[in-house]
Amino acid sequence: MRMPRRAAARLGFAAAALACATAVSGCQFTGFGGLPLPFTRGTGSGSYTVTVMMDQAGNLPVNAEVMVNDITVGTVTAIQFDHWHARLTVSLPRSVRLPANATATIGQKSLFGAEYVALAPPASARPTGQLQGGDVIPLARTSTYPGTEDVLAALSTVLNGGGLNQLSTITTELNNALRGHTQQARQLLANLSVLVSSLNVQRTAIVRSLQGLDALSAQLKARDRTLARAIDSIPAGLAVLNQNEKNLTTALAAVSSLSTVADRVINETQQNLLANLRDLQPALRRLADSGQNLVTSIPLLATFPFPAKAVDNSVRGDYANLYLSLDLTLPKLEKAWLTGVPVLGALPGLGNGKSKSKLPLPLPLPTPSPTPKSTKGSSGGSGGSSQGGVLGWLLGGS
């Protein structure tokens, strides 16, 4: 049976169109889904293309949707193989504005839905610049959501090799272990709760301890060379100790003998030592009672008999101030300078009868001559005869 001429012409035209399409698509025909489709998003006039590098494209087809915030804005116009990676050409309209460090992810609309490319600003970095035509999104900023095959493979691993088939055995063994020990298990859980609560209360102290341990570790690391030299020098030190073993043993034996002798001496002199300490106690108590008086009186020794403050206040520029009060009465002189001299206790006029010497006088006392009555203009006051007698005895006359 021969094909009509018109049908053969139509078949030849279709074959020629198919060959042209194959040549235009890169000499590789991937199905009619790989041909550019009209009226796709982001492929008209005023659009720009961006290259997206993917570790793997999966089941992503050409003409797949490109979404921003779950809104279709562009189209994947080409998928190429580049050094064991997928190179996607994405077409976007000029109205779409993304940062230059945007990220790309291949997702899936549903369990058995079509795949798409999602573009978004970076989640872990600050957006910078603006995505322009010809820019490349590298592998470091691209990823792929788990697909249906990945989910089924993970579920198969859990069901077959994840231990779920031993769940009945695990439950049975737990029941056998807890049978008869319910109260102990409850007490263990209560103690565990108390322990966790205590750890939570001391969380700040634990963190501070860990920080201190970290600081200590840092210091040890900074001095690792010094520690290494110290560790290296330990064998030499041990060798020296080994060489001086006899001397060290002799020294320790001598120390032991010394401690024995010292213990015996302390035991035998304990009572004397305690007596000396008791005798020293009154002096220490009087020294403590003096308080600040002893400390403040030490500077006065350099300026005796005038206090330091008096010296500072007396000299003012080119002149000096002096205020002197003298008491030369014999009772004052006796009290200040002659107290304790036995011979003066029997002198007339000294002591006023209050201080009398019980010792014999070593010197003969002259008999005082009668003193004439005081006249007007002469030195008056009581005790004149007493003063004359004493001065006569001291000066050899009245």
Phi and psi in degrees as a GROMACS rama.xvg file:
@    title "Ramachandran Plot"
@    xaxis  label "Phi"
@    yaxis  label "Psi"
@TYPE xy
-94.3612  140.654  ARG-2
-77.4371  139.241  MET-3
-59.7019  150.682  PRO-4
-63.8254  -39.474  ARG-5
-65.9006  -39.8418  ARG-6
-67.1018  -37.8408  ALA-7
-65.2652  -36.7808  ALA-8
-65.1403  -40.8213  ALA-9
-65.2143  -40.0336  ARG-10
-65.2802  -37.8782  LEU-11
-66.9275  -38.5908  GLY-12
-64.5166  -39.2472  PHE-13
-66.1229  -40.7461  ALA-14
-64.1334  -40.9932  ALA-15
-63.9773  -41.9532  ALA-16
-62.2659  -39.0312  ALA-17
-65.4149  -40.4665  LEU-18
-64.7385  -40.8199  ALA-19
-63.5129  -40.9832  CYS-20
-64.786  -37.5865  ALA-21
-65.5338  -41.6482  THR-22
-65.0286  -39.7229  ALA-23
-67.4731  -34.375  VAL-24
-83.524  10.8713  SER-25
100.074  26.013  GLY-26
63.6187  24.9652  CYS-27
-145.528  118.152  GLN-28
-96.2125  116.119  PHE-29
-107.743  17.7754  THR-30
104.503  165.846  GLY-31
-68.1994  -18.6209  PHE-32
-69.0149  -20.5675  GLY-33
-84.0267  -8.46295  GLY-34
-77.8614  145.163  LEU-35
-62.3084  136.02  PRO-36
-104.52  145.321  LEU-37
-77.0431  160.678  PRO-38
62.1918  30.0123  PHE-39
-88.0383  156.028  THR-40
-71.9744  135.192  ARG-41
75.767  14.8415  GLY-42
-113.681  2.04873  THR-43
-83.0137  -164.685  GLY-44
-68.6887  148  SER-45
78.8706  22.4924  GLY-46
-109.261  165.319  SER-47
-136.957  156.124  TYR-48
-111.724  147.212  THR-49
-131.759  140.765  VAL-50
-95.6123  131.461  THR-51
-120.512  122.588  VAL-52
-94.1678  125.804  MET-53
-121.203  144.46  MET-54
-65.2988  -38.1418  ASP-55
-155.074  143.154  GLN-56
-89.9789  -17.9362  ALA-57
64.8488  -129.449  GLY-58
-100.824  20.7547  ASN-59
-69.5713  122.355  LEU-60
-95.6157  166.788  PRO-61
-66.8885  150.547  VAL-62
72.2166  14.4046  ASN-63
-68.5387  155.94  ALA-64
-77.1695  149.346  GLU-65
-117.127  122.891  VAL-66
-116.739  147.526  MET-67
-130.774  117.285  VAL-68
57.5135  44.51  ASN-69
61.4833  24.858  ASP-70
-122.23  128.775  ILE-71
-72.3238  120.493  THR-72
-124.177  -18.8429  VAL-73
-150.049  -170.657  GLY-74
-142.559  145.978  THR-75
-83.0894  111.941  VAL-76
-92.7113  -18.5732  THR-77
-159.475  147.558  ALA-78
-130.761  122.322  ILE-79
-128.543  158.253  GLN-80
-96.1656  124.51  PHE-81
-140.615  101.135  ASP-82
53.2807  55.9058  HIS-83
62.8675  21.349  TRP-84
-132.731  162.368  HIS-85
-97.7899  131.649  ALA-86
-108.478  114.027  ARG-87
-101.635  136.384  LEU-88
-105.467  118.002  THR-89
-112.993  131.541  VAL-90
-106.613  129.517  SER-91
-130.961  148.094  LEU-92
-75.2474  160.517  PRO-93
-66.7281  -20.6337  ARG-94
-73.2166  -15.6223  SER-95
-84.8185  120.376  VAL-96
-117.628  118.409  ARG-97
-128.305  152.4  LEU-98
-67.5563  158.686  PRO-99
-65.6621  -24.7759  ALA-100
-101.307  38.131  ASN-101
-66.951  158.256  ALA-102
-111.062  157.175  THR-103
-131.895  138.213  ALA-104
-139.945  137.635  THR-105
-92.0363  122.139  ILE-106
-122.896  -178.777  GLY-107
-134.924  133.064  GLN-108
-65.976  -38.681  LYS-109
-150.142  -172.625  SER-110
-61.4193  -38.8472  LEU-111
-121.393  23.15  PHE-112
-85.9448  177.096  GLY-113
-76.4402  154.147  ALA-114
-90.122  156.654  GLU-115
-147.259  170.775  TYR-116
-111.836  125.528  VAL-117
-107.014  124.425  ALA-118
-105.369  139.787  LEU-119
-156.445  157.349  ALA-120
-65.3483  159.47  PRO-121
-67.008  139.95  PRO-122
-88.5508  -27.5727  ALA-123
-109.686  13.6004  SER-124
-146.191  165.974  ALA-125
-83.9424  129.821  ARG-126
-61.9411  136.127  PRO-127
-135.33  144.125  THR-128
67.22  -163.802  GLY-129
-142.013  137.884  GLN-130
-69.3842  127.7  LEU-131
-119.055  166.908  GLN-132
-63.0341  135.456  GLY-133
89.5324  -6.05495  GLY-134
-70.3489  157.616  ASP-135
-121.256  128.976  VAL-136
-94.7023  110.671  ILE-137
-75.0362  175.99  PRO-138
-63.7176  -28.4247  LEU-139
-64.9359  -21.3277  ALA-140
-114.092  21.7886  ARG-141
-125.606  154.709  THR-142
-158.601  178.484  SER-143
-137.888  130.416  THR-144
-70.773  151.504  TYR-145
-59.153  131.862  PRO-146
-89.7571  -177.341  GLY-147
-62.7604  -41.0108  THR-148
-63.3677  -40.3767  GLU-149
-64.7584  -40.9955  ASP-150
-64.9346  -44.4811  VAL-151
-66.0184  -37.5516  LEU-152
-65.7111  -42.0572  ALA-153
-64.7373  -40.5356  ALA-154
-64.6809  -37.3034  LEU-155
-65.5312  -38.9035  SER-156
-64.0898  -40.7591  THR-157
-67.1483  -42.8995  VAL-158
-72.281  -36.1867  LEU-159
-93.3233  -45.1324  ASN-160
-118.978  9.48533  GLY-161
-92.8342  -0.239469  GLY-162
97.3945  0.488736  GLY-163
-67.792  -28.8267  LEU-164
-71.0576  -17.0718  ASN-165
-97.6673  11.563  GLN-166
-62.7008  -39.6602  LEU-167
-63.6661  -41.8914  SER-168
-64.5752  -42.5091  THR-169
-61.6998  -43.3646  ILE-170
-63.8726  -41.6106  THR-171
-64.0276  -43.8638  THR-172
-66.506  -36.7341  GLU-173
-64.7092  -40.8457  LEU-174
-62.9349  -41.7115  ASN-175
-65.2149  -37.7128  ASN-176
-69.6345  -35.7967  ALA-177
-89.8042  -7.87104  LEU-178
-68.6082  120.711  ARG-179
85.6251  -4.17086  GLY-180
-125.386  30.3648  HIS-181
-64.9124  -43.4767  THR-182
-64.9101  -41.678  GLN-183
-63.9328  -38.1104  GLN-184
-65.4813  -41.5255  ALA-185
-64.2902  -41.7225  ARG-186
-63.8341  -37.7901  GLN-187
-63.0606  -42.6315  LEU-188
-65.1627  -38.1647  LEU-189
-65.0819  -44.035  ALA-190
-63.7986  -37.1464  ASN-191
-64.2341  -38.0816  LEU-192
-65.434  -40.9323  SER-193
-64.0639  -41.082  VAL-194
-62.9858  -44.2441  LEU-195
-65.1568  -38.6999  VAL-196
-64.3511  -42.5185  SER-197
-63.5477  -41.8978  SER-198
-63.2341  -36.8941  LEU-199
-67.3699  -37.8464  ASN-200
-67.0233  -38.5762  VAL-201
-93.3569  22.0805  GLN-202
-61.218  -41.6658  ARG-203
-63.1636  -42.5706  THR-204
-65.7682  -38.498  ALA-205
-65.3516  -43.2831  ILE-206
-63.2334  -40.5262  VAL-207
-64.0722  -39.2771  ARG-208
-64.7864  -42.2445  SER-209
-63.9999  -38.8837  LEU-210
-65.1998  -40.9488  GLN-211
-63.2171  -39.5713  GLY-212
-64.4537  -37.6211  LEU-213
-64.9882  -42.1711  ASP-214
-64.1463  -40.4812  ALA-215
-62.9428  -42.0079  LEU-216
-62.8023  -39.1976  SER-217
-64.0458  -41.736  ALA-218
-65.0164  -40.7061  GLN-219
-64.3116  -37.7511  LEU-220
-67.6578  -37.6641  LYS-221
-67.7864  -24.2793  ALA-222
-111.231  29.1248  ARG-223
-64.987  -32.8838  ASP-224
-67.488  -41.9226  ARG-225
-62.5005  -43.2531  THR-226
-63.7057  -38.8349  LEU-227
-63.9007  -42.4835  ALA-228
-64.2713  -39.3464  ARG-229
-63.9894  -42.6149  ALA-230
-65.8771  -38.4132  ILE-231
-65.8474  -29.5221  ASP-232
-84.1461  -9.19745  SER-233
-62.6999  -44.8263  ILE-234
-57.7607  -39.8941  PRO-235
-63.9695  -41.3785  ALA-236
-63.9113  -40.3088  GLY-237
-64.7348  -35.4512  LEU-238
-64.4269  -41.573  ALA-239
-63.1485  -42.8061  VAL-240
-63.2941  -37.2707  LEU-241
-66.0654  -38.1943  ASN-242
-66.9522  -34.0298  GLN-243
-98.5743  26.9648  ASN-244
-61.764  -44.2586  GLU-245
-64.8071  -42.2932  LYS-246
-63.467  -41.6691  ASN-247
-64.7602  -39.4792  LEU-248
-64.9501  -41.1941  THR-249
-63.7313  -42.4858  THR-250
-63.5007  -40.9268  ALA-251
-66.0559  -38.557  LEU-252
-64.6134  -39.7841  ALA-253
-65.0679  -39.8943  ALA-254
-62.6268  -39.6107  VAL-255
-62.7829  -42.6636  SER-256
-64.261  -40.595  SER-257
-62.3688  -41.8183  LEU-258
-64.7686  -35.5467  SER-259
-65.5073  -45.8065  THR-260
-64.2777  -43.7657  VAL-261
-62.9835  -38.1293  ALA-262
-64.445  -41.2538  ASP-263
-66.6049  -41.329  ARG-264
-64.1804  -42.065  VAL-265
-65.1105  -39.3585  ILE-266
-67.292  -37.4969  ASN-267
-77.0725  -28.5585  GLU-268
-103.386  16.8307  THR-269
-64.6041  -45.1495  GLN-270
-65.6599  -42.4083  GLN-271
-63.625  -41.2569  ASN-272
-62.6262  -43.0459  LEU-273
-64.4665  -38.2955  LEU-274
-64.6899  -41.7561  ALA-275
-63.2806  -39.8734  ASN-276
-65.8898  -38.1475  LEU-277
-66.1959  -38.1792  ARG-278
-67.4877  -31.5311  ASP-279
-78.1711  -18.459  LEU-280
-61.2265  -44.6631  GLN-281
-60.6171  -42.156  PRO-282
-63.0215  -41.9571  ALA-283
-66.0086  -35.8547  LEU-284
-65.7416  -42.5308  ARG-285
-65.4362  -36.7712  ARG-286
-65.6016  -37.3962  LEU-287
-70.7575  -34.3795  ALA-288
-68.1864  -27.2449  ASP-289
-63.8296  -26.8427  SER-290
60.4371  -128.479  GLY-291
-82.9677  -7.5827  GLN-292
-63.532  -40.5552  ASN-293
-66.2793  -40.2927  LEU-294
-67.7918  -42.0379  VAL-295
-75.764  -20.5217  THR-296
-85.9221  -16.6544  SER-297
-62.262  -42.883  ILE-298
-63.7434  -19.8166  PRO-299
-74.1348  -17.0087  LEU-300
-64.9001  -32.6397  LEU-301
-71.6346  -23.0889  ALA-302
-116.276  18.0605  THR-303
-62.6892  136.476  PHE-304
-92.7878  2.87825  PRO-305
-98.0619  132.551  PHE-306
-67.4714  157.761  PRO-307
-62.4177  -36.7854  ALA-308
-65.0837  -36.3736  LYS-309
-66.2596  -38.6335  ALA-310
-64.7747  -42.2859  VAL-311
-63.7326  -37.1025  ASP-312
-82.6371  -18.7847  ASN-313
-80.5301  -35.5285  SER-314
-92.7802  117.361  VAL-315
-130.434  92.159  ARG-316
73.5117  -122.066  GLY-317
-98.3496  17.4905  ASP-318
-143.192  165.51  TYR-319
-130.161  142.96  ALA-320
-102.358  138.088  ASN-321
-142.96  125.556  LEU-322
-125.441  115.124  TYR-323
-124.006  130.228  LEU-324
-120.802  115.782  SER-325
-110.888  134.809  LEU-326
-120.412  100.044  ASP-327
-102.659  19.6103  LEU-328
-68.4306  146.999  THR-329
-62.2473  -37.0855  LEU-330
-61.4627  -38.1561  PRO-331
-69.4697  -42.7134  LYS-332
-62.1872  -39.8084  LEU-333
-63.8532  -41.6598  GLU-334
-70.5071  -36.1235  LYS-335
-87.8558  -35.8643  ALA-336
-120.864  -31.4265  TRP-337
-108.531  7.69429  LEU-338
-67.612  133.721  THR-339
99.554  -9.17757  GLY-340
-84.1607  118.116  VAL-341
-65.3284  -33.7244  PRO-342
-68.931  -26.5033  VAL-343
-77.3415  -13.5154  LEU-344
-69.6876  -24.0058  GLY-345
-98.5837  -1.52893  ALA-346
-69.7474  144.524  LEU-347
-69.5494  135.027  PRO-348
89.3307  -12.2941  GLY-349
-99.786  131.929  LEU-350
87.4877  -22.4011  GLY-351
56.3934  33.9326  ASN-352
83.3634  -4.068  GLY-353
-87.3163  -39.9962  LYS-354
-110.657  115.126  SER-355
-124.569  130.684  LYS-356
-78.7771  136.496  SER-357
-91.4834  -4.49259  LYS-358
-88.8867  154.545  LEU-359
-70.9621  147.067  PRO-360
-71.1228  130.726  LEU-361
-82.0607  -15.6219  PRO-362
-121.086  145.969  LEU-363
-74.7458  133.248  PRO-364
-92.8342  133.265  LEU-365
-72.8435  151.358  PRO-366
-79.925  123.289  THR-367
-70.0014  137.681  PRO-368
-78.8197  150.426  SER-369
-63.4812  136.454  PRO-370
-91.7308  131.326  THR-371
-67.1482  158.77  PRO-372
-64.9051  146.405  LYS-373
-71.4983  135.965  SER-374
-105.206  171.739  THR-375
-68.6438  129.575  LYS-376
99.7371  -19.7097  GLY-377
-80.6558  171.269  SER-378
-67.5442  124.081  SER-379
-101.7  -173.804  GLY-380
102.668  156.569  GLY-381
-72.0102  154.323  SER-382
81.972  15.9443  GLY-383
-66.0421  -44.8101  GLY-384
-62.738  -36.6574  SER-385
-66.1502  -41.0325  SER-386
-68.0866  -42.0674  GLN-387
-62.066  -41.7968  GLY-388
-62.184  -43.1751  GLY-389
-67.5752  -44.6195  VAL-390
-66.2629  -36.7037  LEU-391
-62.0175  -38.8064  GLY-392
-69.7051  -38.3746  TRP-393
-76.2143  -39.515  LEU-394
-99.7892  -5.00806  LEU-395
85.3253  13.2211  GLY-396
-165.656  -178.689  GLY-397
